[in-house]
């Protein structure tokens, strides 16, 4: 079982607490290159530090959209490196055991999760575009878009992988081996995942009701991971969602400000647009995945106990574990 296999490695609670704090700090320090680049750009144009105090958003708007996106994603890449280092050196745990319970990564599952959300988002966006064309502006510009596509392909999967390995992997297993159940890590990681997005510009625009969407998304990804005994579906789904969001449509109030194909200029509303995905679309996604991968035992996999194996089994399983 996905959480249980963490018992095969060094899993004392302090390792997870210190690890999460250390990884978080390194992740935040990864934003330093963006701040330096923005400061140099503003001061090079004759500005001063006072400009940043008067306009806090200047840190994210001083550079062109593609450079801002690249440097923003760079912090997640740095965080991912820190997470891999900590897991391997402090927990003595191979990354494969943080990914799934299988003998290797199932890339078919990654592609299935990616395709499910990507195709759905593209189809729904095109339908909305043709029904309400006045809500969109076609802003396609070949060269900036090609640069964006390169950044998206190279960097966005690393950004989403960092979030998945941190929440659905590291914290899911850490809280699970501490609490000895599955429901608590599922709920806690979903809430923390949502709270990590509390500073996104969408929250300022739509209000805290959008936290229902963020926490609901974390819950969806957590259910995928526990039911499938692995993170591949969540890895693909998260990457597909963010890549389509960056490439297809942007808006002035979203976290991703990119030279995408379309720009949404409509006034957003906080209501059914937030609740519909969580209450209707997400259960449909889970139903499709359950049918495709023949999931059974929902109650046990989502709320059951996590029982530590006896020491003899731990030693045997550790000897048979292959490093990724």
C-alpha positions as CSV (number, residue, x, y, z in Angstrom):
1,X,0.0,0.0,0.0
2,X,1.2,3.5,-0.9
3,X,1.5,5.0,2.6
4,X,2.5,1.9,4.4
5,X,5.7,1.4,2.4
6,X,7.2,4.6,4.1
7,X,7.7,2.3,7.1
8,X,10.5,0.6,5.1
9,X,12.7,3.7,5.5
10,X,13.6,6.2,8.1
11,X,10.3,7.7,9.1
12,X,10.5,9.3,12.5
13,X,8.1,12.3,12.7
14,X,10.9,14.9,13.2
15,X,12.4,14.0,9.8
16,X,9.1,15.0,8.1
17,X,8.6,18.2,10.2
18,X,12.1,19.4,9.7
19,X,12.0,18.2,6.1
20,X,8.9,20.1,5.2
21,X,10.2,23.3,6.9
22,X,13.6,23.0,5.1
23,X,12.1,22.3,1.7
24,X,9.6,25.2,2.1
25,X,12.4,27.6,3.0
26,X,14.5,26.5,0.0
27,X,11.5,26.8,-2.2
28,X,10.9,30.4,-1.1
29,X,14.5,31.3,-1.4
30,X,14.2,30.1,-5.0
31,X,12.3,33.3,-5.7
32,X,15.4,35.3,-5.2
33,X,16.5,35.3,-8.9
34,X,13.1,36.8,-9.8
35,X,13.4,39.5,-7.3
36,X,16.9,40.4,-8.3
37,X,15.9,40.5,-12.0
38,X,12.9,42.7,-11.3
39,X,15.0,45.0,-9.2
40,X,17.7,45.4,-11.8
41,X,15.1,46.0,-14.5
42,X,13.3,48.7,-12.5
43,X,16.4,50.5,-11.3
44,X,17.9,50.2,-14.8
45,X,14.9,52.1,-16.1
46,X,15.4,54.9,-13.5
47,X,13.2,53.5,-10.8
48,X,14.0,53.0,-7.1
49,X,13.0,50.7,-4.2
50,X,10.2,53.1,-3.5
51,X,8.4,51.9,-6.6
52,X,8.2,48.4,-5.2
53,X,6.8,49.8,-1.9
54,X,4.1,51.8,-3.8
55,X,3.3,48.9,-6.1
56,X,3.9,45.4,-4.5
57,X,2.8,43.8,-7.8
58,X,5.8,45.3,-9.5
59,X,7.9,42.3,-8.5
60,X,5.7,40.2,-10.9
61,X,5.2,42.8,-13.6
62,X,8.5,44.4,-14.1
63,X,9.8,41.8,-16.5
64,X,8.1,40.5,-19.7
65,X,5.6,37.7,-19.2
66,X,7.8,34.8,-20.3
67,X,10.8,35.8,-18.2
68,X,8.5,36.2,-15.2
69,X,7.0,32.8,-15.7
70,X,10.4,31.2,-16.2
71,X,11.9,32.7,-13.0
72,X,8.7,31.9,-11.0
73,X,8.8,28.3,-12.1
74,X,12.6,28.2,-11.3
75,X,11.7,28.4,-7.6
76,X,9.7,25.2,-7.8
77,X,12.5,23.4,-9.6
78,X,14.8,24.4,-6.8
79,X,12.2,23.2,-4.3
80,X,12.0,19.8,-6.2
81,X,15.8,19.4,-6.0
82,X,15.7,20.1,-2.2
83,X,12.9,17.5,-1.8
84,X,14.7,14.8,-3.7
85,X,17.9,15.5,-1.7
86,X,16.1,15.3,1.6
87,X,14.1,12.1,0.8
88,X,17.2,10.3,-0.4
89,X,19.8,11.5,2.1
90,X,17.7,11.9,5.3
91,X,15.0,9.3,4.9
92,X,17.2,6.9,2.8
93,X,14.2,6.4,0.6
94,X,14.2,5.9,-3.2
95,X,11.9,8.3,-5.2
96,X,10.1,5.3,-6.7
97,X,8.6,4.5,-3.3
98,X,7.4,8.1,-3.1
99,X,5.8,7.7,-6.5
100,X,3.9,4.4,-6.3
101,X,3.8,0.8,-5.1
102,X,4.8,-0.6,-8.5
103,X,8.1,-1.8,-9.8
104,X,8.5,1.2,-12.1
105,X,6.7,4.5,-13.0
106,X,3.6,3.8,-15.1
107,X,3.9,6.5,-17.8
108,X,0.6,5.4,-19.3
109,X,-1.2,6.5,-16.2
110,X,0.7,9.9,-16.4
111,X,-0.5,10.4,-19.9
112,X,-4.0,9.3,-19.1
113,X,-4.3,11.9,-16.3
114,X,-2.7,14.5,-18.5
115,X,-5.0,13.8,-21.5
116,X,-8.2,13.7,-19.4
117,X,-7.9,17.2,-18.0
118,X,-6.2,18.7,-21.1
119,X,-8.9,17.5,-23.5
120,X,-11.7,18.4,-21.2
121,X,-10.3,21.9,-20.6
122,X,-9.7,22.6,-24.3
123,X,-13.2,21.4,-25.3
124,X,-15.0,23.4,-22.7
125,X,-12.9,26.5,-23.4
126,X,-13.6,26.3,-27.2
127,X,-17.3,25.8,-26.5
128,X,-17.4,28.9,-24.3
129,X,-15.3,30.8,-26.8
130,X,-17.8,30.2,-29.6
131,X,-20.8,30.8,-27.4
132,X,-19.4,34.1,-25.9
133,X,-16.7,35.4,-28.2
134,X,-17.1,38.9,-26.7
135,X,-15.5,37.5,-23.5
136,X,-12.2,36.7,-25.2
137,X,-9.4,38.4,-27.1
138,X,-7.3,36.5,-29.6
139,X,-3.8,37.5,-28.7
140,X,-1.7,34.9,-30.4
141,X,1.8,36.1,-31.3
142,X,4.0,33.4,-32.8
143,X,7.4,34.1,-31.3
144,X,6.3,34.9,-27.7
145,X,4.0,31.8,-27.9
146,X,6.8,29.5,-29.0
147,X,9.0,30.7,-26.2
148,X,6.1,30.2,-23.8
149,X,5.5,26.7,-25.2
150,X,9.2,25.8,-24.6
151,X,9.0,27.1,-21.0
152,X,5.7,25.2,-20.5
153,X,7.0,21.9,-21.7
154,X,10.3,22.1,-19.9
155,X,9.4,23.8,-16.6
156,X,5.7,23.3,-15.8
157,X,5.9,19.6,-15.3
158,X,8.7,20.2,-12.8
159,X,6.5,22.8,-11.0
160,X,3.6,20.5,-10.7
161,X,5.7,17.5,-9.9
162,X,7.2,19.4,-7.0
163,X,3.7,20.1,-5.6
164,X,2.6,16.6,-6.1
165,X,5.7,15.0,-4.5
166,X,5.5,17.4,-1.6
167,X,1.8,17.1,-0.8
168,X,0.5,13.8,-2.3
169,X,3.9,12.1,-1.7
170,X,6.0,13.3,1.1
171,X,3.3,14.8,3.4
172,X,0.8,12.0,2.6
173,X,3.2,9.3,3.7
174,X,4.6,11.3,6.6
175,X,1.2,12.1,8.1
176,X,0.0,8.6,7.3
177,X,2.8,6.8,9.2
178,X,2.3,9.1,12.1
179,X,-1.5,9.0,12.3
180,X,-1.7,5.3,11.3
181,X,-4.8,6.1,9.1
182,X,-5.6,7.4,5.6
183,X,-8.3,9.9,6.1
184,X,-6.2,12.4,8.1
185,X,-3.4,12.7,5.5
186,X,-5.9,12.9,2.8
187,X,-7.7,15.8,4.5
188,X,-4.7,17.6,5.9
189,X,-2.7,17.6,2.6
190,X,-5.8,18.9,0.7
191,X,-6.2,21.7,3.2
192,X,-2.5,22.7,3.2
193,X,-2.4,22.5,-0.6
194,X,-5.3,24.9,-0.7
195,X,-3.8,27.3,1.8
196,X,-0.6,27.4,-0.2
197,X,-2.6,29.0,-3.0
198,X,-4.1,31.6,-0.7
199,X,-1.8,34.4,-2.0
200,X,-2.8,33.8,-5.6
201,X,-4.3,36.8,-7.3
202,X,-7.5,34.8,-7.9
203,X,-8.2,34.9,-4.2
204,X,-8.0,38.7,-4.2
205,X,-10.3,38.9,-7.2
206,X,-12.9,36.3,-6.3
207,X,-12.7,36.1,-2.5
208,X,-12.0,33.2,-0.2
209,X,-14.7,31.1,-1.7
210,X,-12.2,30.0,-4.4
211,X,-10.4,28.1,-1.6
212,X,-13.2,25.6,-2.0
213,X,-11.8,25.0,-5.5
214,X,-8.2,24.7,-4.4
215,X,-8.9,22.4,-1.4
216,X,-11.3,20.4,-3.6
217,X,-8.6,20.0,-6.2
218,X,-6.2,18.8,-3.5
219,X,-8.8,16.3,-2.4
220,X,-9.3,15.1,-5.9
221,X,-5.6,14.6,-6.4
222,X,-5.3,12.9,-3.0
223,X,-8.1,10.5,-3.8
224,X,-6.5,9.6,-7.1
225,X,-3.2,8.8,-5.3
226,X,-4.7,6.6,-2.5
227,X,-7.1,4.7,-4.8
228,X,-4.5,4.1,-7.4
229,X,-1.6,3.4,-4.9
230,X,0.5,5.8,-6.8
231,X,0.9,9.4,-7.9
232,X,1.1,9.0,-11.7
233,X,-2.5,10.0,-12.4
234,X,-2.2,13.1,-10.1
235,X,1.2,14.0,-11.7
236,X,-0.3,13.9,-15.2
237,X,-3.5,15.6,-14.2
238,X,-1.8,18.5,-12.5
239,X,0.7,19.0,-15.3
240,X,-2.1,18.9,-17.9
241,X,-4.2,21.4,-16.0
242,X,-1.3,23.9,-15.6
243,X,0.1,23.6,-19.1
244,X,-3.3,24.2,-20.8
245,X,-4.0,27.1,-18.5
246,X,-0.7,28.7,-19.5
247,X,-0.9,28.0,-23.2
248,X,-4.6,28.4,-24.0
249,X,-6.1,31.2,-22.0
250,X,-5.0,33.8,-19.5
251,X,-6.6,36.7,-17.7
252,X,-5.4,39.8,-15.8
253,X,-6.4,38.3,-12.5
254,X,-4.9,34.8,-12.8
255,X,-1.6,33.5,-11.4
256,X,-0.3,32.7,-14.9
257,X,0.2,35.9,-16.9
258,X,1.3,34.5,-20.2
259,X,1.2,35.3,-24.0
260,X,-1.3,32.6,-24.4
261,X,-3.6,32.1,-27.4
262,X,-6.6,33.7,-25.8
263,X,-7.2,36.2,-23.1
264,X,-10.4,36.2,-21.0
265,X,-11.6,39.7,-20.5
266,X,-14.9,38.9,-18.9
267,X,-15.7,39.8,-15.3
268,X,-15.3,36.7,-13.2
269,X,-18.0,35.6,-10.7
270,X,-17.6,33.6,-7.6
271,X,-20.3,31.0,-7.5
272,X,-21.3,28.2,-9.8
273,X,-18.1,28.5,-11.8
274,X,-16.2,27.5,-8.6
275,X,-18.6,24.9,-7.2
276,X,-19.4,23.1,-10.5
277,X,-16.0,21.6,-11.1
278,X,-15.6,20.4,-7.5
279,X,-19.1,19.0,-7.1
280,X,-19.8,17.7,-10.6
281,X,-16.8,17.5,-12.9
282,X,-14.3,16.1,-10.4
283,X,-16.6,13.2,-9.4
284,X,-17.0,12.4,-13.1
285,X,-13.2,12.4,-13.5
286,X,-12.9,10.0,-10.6
287,X,-15.6,7.8,-12.1
288,X,-13.7,7.6,-15.4
289,X,-10.5,6.7,-13.6
290,X,-12.3,4.1,-11.4
291,X,-13.7,2.5,-14.5
292,X,-10.4,2.6,-16.4
293,X,-8.3,1.2,-13.6
294,X,-11.0,-1.0,-11.8
295,X,-10.7,0.7,-8.4
296,X,-12.4,-1.2,-5.6
297,X,-12.4,-0.9,-1.8
298,X,-13.0,2.8,-1.6
299,X,-13.8,3.0,2.1
300,X,-10.7,1.0,3.1
301,X,-8.3,2.8,0.8
302,X,-9.6,6.3,1.8
303,X,-10.3,5.9,5.5
304,X,-8.7,2.6,6.6
305,X,-5.9,2.1,9.1
306,X,-2.2,2.2,8.1
307,X,-0.7,-0.8,10.0
308,X,3.1,-0.9,10.4
309,X,4.7,-4.2,9.2
310,X,6.6,-6.3,11.7
311,X,10.3,-5.6,11.9
312,X,11.3,-8.8,10.0
313,X,9.1,-7.8,7.1
314,X,10.5,-4.3,7.1
315,X,14.1,-5.6,6.9
316,X,13.2,-8.0,4.1
317,X,11.3,-5.4,2.0
318,X,14.2,-2.9,2.5
319,X,16.7,-5.4,1.1
320,X,14.5,-6.0,-2.0
321,X,13.9,-2.3,-2.7
322,X,15.5,-1.1,-5.9
323,X,16.8,2.5,-6.0
324,X,15.3,4.7,-8.6
